């Protein structure tokens, strides 16, 4: 019960949902991820709590109650019991219908090292098939090494192109062991790099300088590189695919430079 008029605070809503579920209730889904520090999340529509399967409590108001035989051991944020990140990600993904939101949430959890793609895979396997189709599709590029929604789009376009497989986000070095870059995609067969370069990450002075310096290292090492804006992966996929194949043929046509990827 609130001791004041007006809407409850976020913490009051979380505590109220946990009280509704009674002891051993655990926060999961988007609220759990927010409490763990993830940022690239859709707004939570309710408070998702997990309770023991044998407990006969149903959802009420803003408390979405899920009974489970796999009640996780919680991590505590203050006094609030919170599900581990892999479980919270998959619980959230099962209730979302926007694949980009799922992709972004999963990518952030992996990129910021809250968990690994393999941990998400294990959690998905434990969750069964219901409501996991979009999550499984979103996870595939991450298992290959993609780290963002744009890289996931690039992964799917590369797969459609029929070009040889490669590696995502692997460091590249010259013959003397000097670092060159970590391209978004790397085809080791012909030393070809593909960079998905957004305005947001390269528009300020420091970002622009870093991009120019990176491209200079590519040129000095003899690496063929294609730069693509993320938006074009969706607005002009056919044209991007043609550019990709043309750049790949250029890389194949010259002698392979003496560069290597990290093992």
N, C-alpha and C positions, 0 to 999 in steps of 0.2 A: 504494500500500500504506500502511495506517495504521501509525503508530509507537506506538499505544497500543491498549488493549482498549476495547470499548464501541462505541457507535454513532458514525458519522462526523458531524462538524459540518455545518451547511448549506454553508459555503464549501468544505469538503472534498468534499461531494457534487457541487457545481457544477464544481469543478476535475477531479474524477474523470470526470464526463460529458464534459467538453471533451477530456480526454486520450483517452478512448475514441474520440471522433470524429476525433482527430488535428488537425494544423494546419489553419487556416482554419475551424474549427468556431465556431459562433456560438450563444449562448444566445438562446432566444426564448420565447414563451408567458408563463405567469404568473410564472416566476422572473425573466425579463427585466423584466417590469413592476414587480415588487417592487424590483428593483435600481434602477429608474429613479425610484422614489418613489411609485408608485401604492399606494393602501391598500384600496380597496373591491374586494377580489379573493377568490375562493374559495381554499381551501388547495391548494397544488400537490401533485399526486399523484406526479409524477415530474419529471425535469429534461429539458426539451424543447430539443434542439440541432438546428441546421441544418448540413448538410455539403454539399459539392459533389455534384452529381448522379452524376458518374462514379465516385464512391468507393463501394466495396462493403463497407459497414459496416452492421450491423443493430443494432436496439435490444437492450439487455442490462441486466438488473437495473433500477435506477432511471433509466437513461438512455434516453429516447425519442428515437430518431434519425430525422430526416426528410431525405431527399435532395431537393435542389432545384436547378433551373436558374436560380433567382433568388436566389442567395445575397446577402444584403444587406451593405453596408459597415457594419461594426460601430461602435458607440460603446463606449468603454471605461469601465467602473466599476472603478477600481483596475486590476488586470491582467486583468479578465474582459471578453471581447468580448460585447457585448449588442446585439441587434437594435434598430433604430429602433422607437419606440412604435407607429406604425400597423401595422407588420408583426407586432410581438409581440401586439398586441390581436387582430388577425384570426387569427393562428396559435392563440392561446388560445381564441378564440370557436369555431373550427372543431372543437375537441375537447370543448366543453362542451355539455350537454344541457338546462341550466336557463336559460330565456330571461331571467329576472330577473337572474341572475348576469352574463349577457352584456350586458344593458341597463345594469346598474350599472357594469360595467367600462368600457364605451364612454362612458357619460355622464361618468364621472370624468375620463377621458382628455381629453374635449372641454372640460368645465367648468373644469378646472385648466390648460387650455391646453398640454397636452402635445402635442396635435395638433388638427386640425380635422375636422369631420364629412366634409368633402370629401376629406381625405387618407385617411380610413378607406374611403370609397367607392372611391377609386382602388385601394387595396390589395385590397379585395374583388373588384374587377373583374379584377385581376391573378391572384387566387387561383382563378378559375374558379367552377364551380357546386357542386362536391363539398363537402358539409358546411357550406355557407354560408347555408342557408335561414333559420335562426334569426337569424344575424348580420344578414342583409339586412332582416328584419322589425324587429329592434331598432334598426337604423340610421335607418329612415324618420322616426321622430319627432325624432331629433337633427338631421336635415337641415332640418326645419321650425323648429328653434330650441329644442326641449325640452332640459332639462338634467339630468333625473333619471328614475328609474323611475316615480315618482308622476306627473311631468309627461308621461311617455310614455303612462301609463294615461289621463290627462286628454285627451291628444291623440287617442287612439283613440275615447274617448267622444264628444268633440266631433265627430269625423268621422262617427260613427254617428248623431248627433243631426240631421244635415241642416242645421244652422245655417250662416250664411255663414262663409267662412274669415277668419282673423285672423293675429295675429303673436304669437310667443312671446318673452318676456323682452326687450321693447323699452321704453326709457325714455319716460315721458310727461311733458309740460310744459304749464303753463297759458299763457294769452295773453301774459303778460309774460316768458315764457321761464323761469319758476321750475320747478324739478324737483318733480314730484308723487310718482311711484313708478315702479317697473319691475315691472308685473304679470306673473304667470306666463303669462297669456293676455290678449290685448287685441283687441277687435273695434272697429276704427276707425270703421266705418260708423255706430255709435250710441254710441260712447264707453262701452263696457262692459268691465269688468275682471273676470277670474276668478283668484282666488288659491287655490292648493293649500297650505293652512296646516297644518303638522304640529305636534303638541305639542312634539316635540323641539326645534324651532327657535324656538318662541315661549313656552315654559313658564317660563324664568328671567326675572328682573326686567328685564334689558336687552332681551331679546327681546320681552317683553310691552309695554314702553314703545315700542319701535320699531314694533310692530304697531299699537298705539293711535294713535301719531302718523301712521303711514301712512294708516290708515282716516280720520283726521280730515282729512287732505289730500284724500282722495277725496271726502269729503262737501262740503268747502269748494269744490271744483272742479265739483261737480255730477255726478260720475261714479257710475254704478251699479256696485256691486261685489258679487260672490258669493264667499263663503269656503267652502271644502270641505275636510274632513279627507281625507288620502290614503287611509286605510283604506276609506272609504265608496265610493271609485271601484270597488272590487272587491266589497265586501259589499252595497252598495245601488246598483248602477249605474242601475237604472231610476228610482229615486227621485231620484238626483243629476241624471239627465237631465231629469226633470220640473222640478226646481228651476232648472236651467240655462236651460231654455226660458222659464220664467216670469220669471226675472230679465232675460233678453234682451228679452222683450216689454215689460217695464217700462222698459228703456232706450230702446227704440224709441218708446214712447208719449210721452216728454217731449222738448222741444226739445234738440237736441244742444248740449252746452256747448262753449265755445270753448277746446278743448284740442287738443294735437297730439302725435303720436308722433315720435320721433327718426327722421330720414331714414335 
